[in-house]
Every structure is written in C-alpha cells, then in structure tokens.
Amino acid sequence: MIEDAKLRELFKAESEEHLQHLDDALLRLEKTPADQALLEEAFREAHSLKGAARMLSLAGIQTPAHRIEEGLN
C-alpha cells in the first residue's frame, strides 16, 4: 500500500491509463497480429506499468505486468 495519498492517486491515475492503452492495443492486435508497431506499443505500456510498480515496491502489480511484458516479448 502506498502511504502517501498524492503518490497513491498519481500511481492510480497513471496505471489506469497504462492499462487502458494496453487493453486497447491487445484488442487491436487480435485483428492485426502481425502489426509490429502495435506489439511494441503494448510492450511499452506493460513495461511502464511494471517500472512504476517496481519503484513503489508493489510486487502484486509488478509481477503480472512483468509476465505480460515477457509474453509480448
């Protein structure tokens, strides 16, 4: 749990944005699985989410984000 309320709200907003972009990219990848740029976009979103979670010691978010990143790699 993030103790600092401002940091918690910032992480929440940022992670929701990363998850929405990741979701959008994955849905588009279903239609065009050979789109390398789209795959890289999804990878970056997972990577950014993982990095933010790691900085805040949120293993419950970092670990699944890392697994998604590995799957996209």
TORKOL-4160 file (C-alpha; in steps of 0.2 Angstrom, whole numbers, padded with zeros to 4 digits, m for minus):
73
<pt num="1" X="0000" Y="0000" Z="0000"/>
<pt num="2" X="0006" Y="0017" Z="m0005"/>
<pt num="3" X="0006" Y="0028" Z="0011"/>
<pt num="4" X="0007" Y="0045" Z="0003"/>
<pt num="5" X="m0010" Y="0050" Z="m0003"/>
<pt num="6" X="m0004" Y="0061" Z="m0018"/>
<pt num="7" X="0008" Y="0047" Z="m0024"/>
<pt num="8" X="m0006" Y="0034" Z="m0022"/>
<pt num="9" X="m0018" Y="0045" Z="m0033"/>
<pt num="10" X="m0004" Y="0048" Z="m0046"/>
<pt num="11" X="0000" Y="0030" Z="m0047"/>
<pt num="12" X="m0018" Y="0025" Z="m0048"/>
<pt num="13" X="m0021" Y="0038" Z="m0062"/>
<pt num="14" X="m0006" Y="0033" Z="m0072"/>
<pt num="15" X="m0008" Y="0014" Z="m0070"/>
<pt num="16" X="m0026" Y="0016" Z="m0076"/>
<pt num="17" X="m0020" Y="0025" Z="m0091"/>
<pt num="18" X="m0007" Y="0011" Z="m0095"/>
<pt num="19" X="m0020" Y="m0002" Z="m0093"/>
<pt num="20" X="m0032" Y="0006" Z="m0104"/>
<pt num="21" X="m0019" Y="0008" Z="m0118"/>
<pt num="22" X="m0013" Y="m0010" Z="m0115"/>
<pt num="23" X="m0031" Y="m0016" Z="m0117"/>
<pt num="24" X="m0034" Y="m0006" Z="m0132"/>
<pt num="25" X="m0018" Y="m0012" Z="m0140"/>
<pt num="26" X="m0021" Y="m0030" Z="m0136"/>
<pt num="27" X="m0039" Y="m0029" Z="m0144"/>
<pt num="28" X="m0031" Y="m0021" Z="m0160"/>
<pt num="29" X="m0018" Y="m0035" Z="m0160"/>
<pt num="30" X="m0032" Y="m0048" Z="m0161"/>
<pt num="31" X="m0037" Y="m0040" Z="m0178"/>
<pt num="32" X="m0019" Y="m0037" Z="m0184"/>
<pt num="33" X="m0007" Y="m0049" Z="m0175"/>
<pt num="34" X="0007" Y="m0046" Z="m0187"/>
<pt num="35" X="0007" Y="m0027" Z="m0183"/>
<pt num="36" X="0025" Y="m0025" Z="m0175"/>
<pt num="37" X="0022" Y="m0007" Z="m0170"/>
<pt num="38" X="0006" Y="m0011" Z="m0161"/>
<pt num="39" X="0015" Y="m0025" Z="m0152"/>
<pt num="40" X="0029" Y="m0013" Z="m0147"/>
<pt num="41" X="0016" Y="m0001" Z="m0140"/>
<pt num="42" X="0008" Y="m0015" Z="m0129"/>
<pt num="43" X="0025" Y="m0020" Z="m0123"/>
<pt num="44" X="0029" Y="m0002" Z="m0118"/>
<pt num="45" X="0013" Y="0000" Z="m0109"/>
<pt num="46" X="0017" Y="m0016" Z="m0099"/>
<pt num="47" X="0035" Y="m0011" Z="m0096"/>
<pt num="48" X="0030" Y="0006" Z="m0090"/>
<pt num="49" X="0017" Y="m0001" Z="m0078"/>
<pt num="50" X="0030" Y="m0014" Z="m0072"/>
<pt num="51" X="0043" Y="0000" Z="m0069"/>
<pt num="52" X="0031" Y="0011" Z="m0059"/>
<pt num="53" X="0025" Y="m0003" Z="m0048"/>
<pt num="54" X="0043" Y="m0008" Z="m0045"/>
<pt num="55" X="0048" Y="0009" Z="m0039"/>
<pt num="56" X="0034" Y="0009" Z="m0027"/>
<pt num="57" X="0038" Y="m0009" Z="m0021"/>
<pt num="58" X="0021" Y="m0015" Z="m0027"/>
<pt num="59" X="0025" Y="m0033" Z="m0031"/>
<pt num="60" X="0007" Y="m0038" Z="m0034"/>
<pt num="61" X="0006" Y="m0027" Z="m0049"/>
<pt num="62" X="0024" Y="m0028" Z="m0054"/>
<pt num="63" X="0024" Y="m0047" Z="m0056"/>
<pt num="64" X="0009" Y="m0049" Z="m0068"/>
<pt num="65" X="0015" Y="m0034" Z="m0078"/>
<pt num="66" X="0032" Y="m0042" Z="m0080"/>
<pt num="67" X="0023" Y="m0058" Z="m0086"/>
<pt num="68" X="0013" Y="m0048" Z="m0098"/>
<pt num="69" X="0029" Y="m0040" Z="m0104"/>
<pt num="70" X="0038" Y="m0057" Z="m0106"/>
<pt num="71" X="0023" Y="m0064" Z="m0116"/>
<pt num="72" X="0023" Y="m0049" Z="m0128"/>
<pt num="73" X="0042" Y="m0051" Z="m0130"/>
